Amino acid sequence: MNKKIMVLILIFFLCSCIFVGTPAVAATNNLSPAADSPQIVSSNRLYGQTRFETSKVIAEYYCIGKVKNVILSTGNDFADALSASVLAHEKEAPILLVDSSVDNSKDAFDYVTQHLVATGRVYIIGGTGIISTEFETKLNDLGIKNVLRIAGMDRYDTSYKIAGSLHDTGISTVVISSGEQFSDALSISSFAANKGWPILLSPQDALPQDMKNFLLEKKPSKVYITGGEGVISDNIKSEIISLLPRADIERLTGQSQFDTNVIIAETFAPNPSTIYLATGYSFADALAGSVVAAKTGDPIIFIDPSVPTLPNSTASYFAKFYANILNPSLVSFGGSRVVTDEIIKSSRDLIWGKAKETSIHSIADITAIVTQNEEYSLPATVQAKLYNSDAIEVPVQWNPKFGDTNKIGSSVYEGAVEEYGQMIKLTLTVKEAVSVPIAQYSTHFDLNQVNRTENIRLAVKALDGKLLAPGERFSFNEGVGERTVEAGYKEAMVIVGDAFTPGLGGGICQVSSTLYNAVTLAHLEITERHPHSLPVDYVPPGQDATVSFPILDFKFRNNTDAYILIRSFVEGDTLTFQLYKKAKK
């Protein structure tokens, strides 16, 4: 081989978009295994200060050299671009996210200026209501004349237009995904893109006519439906069978978006070379990263950033790698707020075999509050969280072995749990004895809903010990405070309008409703109370009190001539409020 040919090959390699090493602009964590580990797991974190900067970092990881094509997609609503990964892979084009204005999209334009060849093309995904014409003007001002917008009347039509723009070499397989449940389309995006399978977005109940025409024209022999009947109904499946009676129709679905994500990964990537981690609650990073994962047809795995452990199905998927002597690398899309260091460590522990999916991941320190001279036994078991996010009760040995309630104040007891390498602490607080409560009310909750349980415990702790003077007014929102991640609150189901949806602080309304019933029994004056828009199962109908900081509040007034002491606590799966009268000070 002569020198000229060798130089041309080297130039081609440097300018190609197959760049899978550590990028200059990517934050890299060299998370090394233990010295005696038989495997080595590497981890890169690709992120910026914003989702737009993150997409640029991912783009430079995808291709540090020159590119012939670039895709621009909005970073504010992901529906239009859910199908774009297939086009991006075909065109070897990174996906860059833009904001609502050119001025706020500097990261995308910086990449275009630095990496797009002079004759390159920019694909804009979505209509002018999503990405305005000022973007085309800006690109033209930069000397880029080859700009193509792919847009339909809606997200479904846009996915059809994207499918129609693919190089048609005979389409054997088509993917049908929900245009509402974004995670399903993104879960299969890297595999569909790698194979050149169009992703068509569909409403829940019926296929648009254009998509029917597309299926009739292409006559694929295989159709994958992602997600359950709640997002893509069996009516659509029946329509496809009618249109393509000889095609193999397969639905890929699980009990949750995380289960569906893993089922898709196990179907197409049982032996991946790289695992890409991304948050399962916001999809900008996964959208930008889909073209990277498509290079080798590796999976994007969704995690829950609000907990340090992995969804059950995800933990099982990771644990199989060690059992099968596999060694995938880890690449995280997004910063430590969306893919936490703890999640990365949990993933590595399972892939290494340092932990099993049923190993104890953590045991939270606990507290107990009793009255002076009250009989109290230290708990025989404590709740442990496993790597697969399950919670179980495990035996514990305390030192000292017995709780002392003779003296008012706080004492710390250390507990040891077998097969858990850290000591846990129980803080026992002994308070002055009070009289029999004038009112008491309890409700029950499901301990298996770990995030919801933690939210309940936080709110209960915030209200315990509140003392109201005669005539004083009480506000639940003021007493508990704003429900934020910084305050420790987690994602759980909340009621929004006429639907249950994940929200920060889910479960708080059970606390306010339990207090409301205790206050009612005490005949205190209710000054503000709002019912839920849907029935709840923890109190009888009409006896609930919903709250939403700072809009909806539960308020009452101490209309007695005595001080009112609020006591609140959780024992097992039971939440209790007690109200006590105390003599005037």
N, C-alpha and C positions, 0 to 999 in steps of 0.2 A: 504494500500500500504506500503510495507516494505521500510526501509531506503535505501537498495541497489538499488531498482528500482528507487526511487526518485533521487538518485545521478546520475544514468545513464541517466535519463530524463534531468536533469540539464546540464550534459556534452553535450548531444546531442543538446540542445538549444543553448548553448554557441558556439558550433562549427558549427552550421548550418549557411547557407548563407542568412537567413532571418533577416537582421539587418537593421531596418528602423529608429532607433533613431539617435540622433546627434552623429556622429563619432568623435573619438578623434583627427583625423587628418584633419577634415573638418573645414574650416572657417565658423563660425555660426553667422548670424545676427538675433538677437531677435527683429524683427520689430513688435513692439506692436501696436495694434490699439488704437484709442482714448478711453478714459475711458467710454464714453457713447455708444460705439459700441456694438451691440448685438452679434457680432461674433468676433472670434479671428483667425487671419491668421498668421501662423508661416512661417519662411523662412530660409532655409539653403543655403549657397553658398559653392559649392564644387569646389575647384580650386587649382592649383599649379602655379609655375612660368612658366612652359612650358606645352604644350599639353600632354607630356609624364608623367610629374608629376601629372597633373590633372587626367589622367586616373588611376594613382595609388591611388589618394585620393578617386576617385569614387569607385575603387575596394574595398578599405577598408571600405567605407560606405556600400557597398553591403555585404561584409563579413569581419568582424574584426577577426574572428577566423580562423580555418583551412579549406581548400578547397581540394576537390579531383581532380578538373580539373581547368585548366587555358587556356585562349585563347590569343594568341599573334597575333596582326595584325599591319600592318604598319600604322604609324601616318602621312605618307606623301602622300598617295593616298588611297582613301577610297573605291574604287570600289570593290576590292576583298572581303572586309569584310562586305559589305552591307547586305548580307544574314546571317551573322554569329550570329546575335542576337538570332535567333531561336535555333541554336545549343547551344549557351551559356546558354539560359534558360533551355534547356533540361538537360544539363550537370551540371547545377548550377555552372557555371564558369564565373568569372569576365573577361572582355575584357581589356587587357593591350596593350597599343600602344608602338611600338618600332620605333627607328630611323633606319637609313640606316646601322649602325654599332653597334656591341655589346657594344663598349666603350661609345656610346652615348645613351645607353638604360638601364642605371643603375636603373632607377625607376622601370622598369618592373622586372628586375632580383631581386631587393630587395624584391618586393612583393612575387615573386615565392619562394625565399629562406625562407622568414618569414612565409608564409601561406600555401604553398603546402605540403600535406602530403608526406611521403617518397615514397609511392607507387603511387603517383598521376600522372596524365597524362597532358601533355602540347600539345595543338593543335596549329599548326602554319598554318595560313590562307594565301594562296598565294604561288606562285612559288619562286624559288631561285633567280630570278631576282628582286623580291620585298623584300624578307627576305632571306638573304644569308645562306649558310650552316654553317657559323661560329656560328650562333645562336644554331643550334643543337649541335655543338661541345661544346659550352659553357654550355648548359644544361647538357650534358653528364658529363662534368668536375665537375658539381655541384652534380653529383650523380643521376641525373634524367634520367632514361633510357627509360621511357615510353613517347616517343615523336611521334606525328602523324602529318604529313603535309597533308593538304587538298588543292589541287591546280589543276587547269585545264589549258587548253591551253590559255585561256583568261578569262576575268571577268565573261562572261556568262557561260563558262564551269565550272568555279570555283563555281558559285552559284548552278549549277546542281549537282556538286560533294558534296557540303554541304547538299543539299536536300536529296541526296542519302545516306548520312551518318546518317540521323536522324533515331531514333527508329521507325520502321514502324508498327504502330498499326492501319493502315487504315487511309488514308489521305482524309478527306472530303472537305477540302478547300485549295486552292493554291492562292498565290499572284503573279501577274506579274508586275514588276516595271522596270523602265528605268535604264539601266546601265550607262547612261550619266547624267541624272538629279537626283543627289544623294538624294535631299531632300525628294522626294516622297517615296523612299524605307525606309528612316529613319522615316518618318512620321507614317508609318504603322508598323514599326519594333517591337515596344513594344507590340502591339496587336497581331501581327502574332506570335511572340515568346510565348506570354502567352497562346495562343491557340494551338501552335504546327503546325502552317501553314507554309509550306516552302515558301520562297521568291525566285522566279526565276527572274534573271535579263535578259532583252531582248534588242536587238537592236530596232531601231524605226520601221522598215518596215516588218521584217519577223522573225518568231521563228526559232531558231536553231533546227536541227533535233533531237538532244538529248533531248531537252525540249518537243518536240512533242511526242517522245517515252515515256517520263516520264508521260505526261498527259494521254496518251493512257493506260499506265500500271496502274496508280493510279486511273484513272477515278473519279476525284473529282466532287462532285455535285455542288460546288460553286467556282467561280473564280473571284477574285477582280483584276481589272486593276487600277493602280494608275497613275494619270497624264492624261493630255489631248492628243489629236491626234498628237500634235507636238512632243511628246516624245514616245508614244506608239500608232501607227497608227490603224485606223479601219481595215486595212488589217490583222493585228495580231488578232484583235477581231474576224474577220471572220474565220481565221484559227482555233481559239479555238472553235468556234461554230461548225465548220465542224468536228473537232476532238471529241467534247463532245456535241452532239446535245441535250442531256437532262440536261446539266448543266445550272445553273443560272449564267450569266455573268454580272457583275456590274462594271461600271467605276466610280471611285472616283476622281473628278477633279474640280478645280476652275479656276479663271481667272489668278491667280499667284501662286507661290510656297507657299505663306503664306495662300492663300485661300484654296488650296488643303490640306495643313496641318490641317487647322481647320475643313474642311469637313470630313476628316478622323477621327479627334478627336471627332466630334459631332456624327459620325456614331457609334463609338465603346466605347466612354466614355462620355455620356451626363451627368453623375453624378460622376466625378472622385474624388478620395480621396486625390490625390496629383497631382499638375501640375508641370512638369519639363520644365524649360525654358532653351533654348539654342539658339545660334546665327544661323540665317538662311543663312549665307554666308560662313561659314567654319564648317566642320562637324565632326571634331575629337572628340569634347566633347560629341556631341549627340551620336556618335558611341559607345564611352566608356560607356555612360549612358544608352544606350538602354536596357541593361540587368537588370539595376536597375528598370527602368520603367516597364519592363516586369513582375516583381515579382507580381504586383497587376493589371497589365494590364492598367496602367495609361498613359496619353498622354505626348509626348514631343512636346512642343509648340515652334515654331521658332519665333524669334523676329529680328528686324532690329537694330543693335547696333549703327547705325549712327544717330538715332533720339530718343528722349525721350518718344515718344508716341508709340502706338501699331497699327499694321495693322488693317484695318477696321473690317475684319471678326474676328480677334482675340479679339478685344475690345468687339464685340457683344457676343462672346462666354463667355468671363469672366463676362459680365454684367448679363447674365442669371443666374449665380450662386447665386447672391444676391437675384434676383427676385424669385428664387426657394428655397430660404433658405438653400443653400448649403455652405459648408465651407471647400474647399480643401486647403491643405497646399501648399507652394511653395518651390521648390528646384531648384536652379540655377546651371547649369553645366558651369563652366568657371568663370574667374575673372571679375572684373568690367569693363574691356575694351570690353568684348564680351557680357556680360549681365549687363548693367549699373545699378547703384543704382536708377536712375530715372525710368528705365523700371520696376524694382521691385516695386517701389512706385506706379507707374501708375497701375500696375497689382493689387496691394493690394487695391488701392482706388476703383477700379471697383468691386472687389470681396466683399469688405466691403459694397459697396453702398455709399461710401463717395462721389463718382462722378458717373455720367452716361457717356455712351460712347460718347454722344453729348455735354458733359460739356466742358467748356473752360479749356484747360490744360495750355496754355501759350500764351503770347503776347509779341513779341520781341520789344525792344526799337527801335525807328526809327530815321532817320536823314533826314534833308533836307538842300540843298544848294541853295541859291538864290543870285542874285546880288543886290547891294545897291539900295534902293528905288524901287525895283521891287514889283509889286502887288503880295501878297502871302496870301492865306487863309490856316489856319491850317486844316488838313484833317478832314472830318466829320466822317470817318470810319477808322478803322485799321484792319489789318489781324490777326485773332485769330486762333490758332491751337487747335483742339479738341483732346480728348483722343483717338479717333479712327483715328487720323492722317489727317482727313479732315481739310481744311482751309476755313474759312468764313470771310466775312467782318462784323464788329460789330460797332455800333455807339460809339463815344467817346466824352467826355466833357473835354475841356482843361482849364488849369489855368496857366497863363492868357488866355483869350478867343481869343485874336487876336495876330498875329505875327507881330513883329516890324522889319522892314528892313531898318530903317534909319541909324543905326550904324553898321560899319564893326566889325565882331567878332561873337562869339557863345553865344546862350542863350538856356536855358533848360526849357521846358514846361512839366508840369505833366498832365497826362490824366487819367480819371476814366472811367471804363467800367462796366456796370451793370452785376452783378453775377460773377465778377472777383475780387478777394480780394486784388490784388496788383495794385499799381500805375505804369503806364508806362511812359516812358520819350521820348520826341521828342527833339533832339538837332538841333536847327536851326542855320546854319552858314551863315552869310552875307559876301559876298566877293565883292571886288572892281569890278565895272561894266567894262565889256570889250566890244569890238566892235562886229559887226555882224560877225558870223563865215564865214570863207572862204569855209568851207565844212561841211555838216551835213548828217548823215545817221542813219536810225532807223530800227530795226527789232522787231518782236513780238515773245512772248513765252507763254507757257501754265502755268498759275499760280498754277494750281492744281498739277503740278509736283514739289512738295515742295523742295526736295533735289536739283533738277536742278536749281530752282529759287534762292535758297540760294547761290549756287556756282556762278551763274551769278552776284548776288549782291556783293559778295566778290571780284571778279575780277574787276568789274566796279569801286568799291571803291578804289582798289589799283592803278588804272590808272588815276583817276580823279585828275586834277591839275598838271600833268607832263608838264614840260617846256623844250623844246628842243632848244638849241642854233643853230645858222646857222652852217650847216655842221655836226651837231651831229647825231649820229646813235641811233636808238631805237630798243630795243629787247623786244618782248612781254613776253617771259619767265622771263627775268630779271625784268621787270616792275611788273609782277604779283607775281613772286616767285613760289617756288615749291608747288604743290597742295598736302597738307598733312592733316591728321586728326587734328594735332595740330594747323594748320592754320585755321581750321574750315570747311574744305571742306568735302563733303559728297558723298556717293555712288549715282550715277545716270547713265543713259545709255550713253555709249560711243561706237564709231565705232572702232572695232579691226579687221583688214583685211576686210572680206566681211560679217561681222555680227555685230549686235548691242548686247552689253553685259554690265552688270553693272561694273562701274569703278569709282575710286575716282576722283572727279572733273568734272563729266559729265556736259556738258553745257558750258564749258569754250570756246569751239570752236565757239560758237555763238558770244561770245564777240570778239574774234580775227577776225572773219569774218566781223562783223559789223564795227570794226575799219579799216579793210582792205579796205572796200568800201569807207569809209570817206577819207582815205589817197589817194585812187585812184582819187576821185573827186577833191582833193586838188592838184593833179599832183605832189605829192612827189615821190621820187625815191624808188621803191620797191627793196630791196636787197635779201630777202628770203621769199618765200611763197610756201606752199604745199597744193594741193587740197585734199579733202577727198577721200577715196576709194569707198564710196557709196554716192548717192545723199542726200542732206539735203534740208529741206523745208523752211528754214528761209531766204535764199537769192536765187537769180536766179542761174541757172546752170552756173558753171564756175566762180562764184564770191565769192567762199568760201576760207577760209584760216585755215587749221587745225593746231593745235599745240599739242605737247606732250613733257612734260618736262622730260629730257633736250634734247631730240633727235630732234624733229621738232619744228621750231620756225617761227614766223612771224617778219620780220625786215624791217625797212625802214630808209631812211636818209633825214634829213631836208636839201634839196638842194636849199633853198631860202636864201635871205640875211636878213631875219627877224627871230625873235624868234617865235616858234610855241607852242601854249598852247593847251593841250588836256583837254577837258571837257567831262565827261562821267556820265550818270545818268540813273536811272530806274524810270519810272512813270507807275504804274499799270502793264500792261503786255508788256510795250514798253521799249526797250533798245536803247539809243541814244548816239552817239558820235558827238561832235562838235569840229572843229579845228579852232583856232583863230590865226591871225598874230598880233604880237606885235612889236613895234618899237625897234631898237637896243638899248641896255642899254648903 
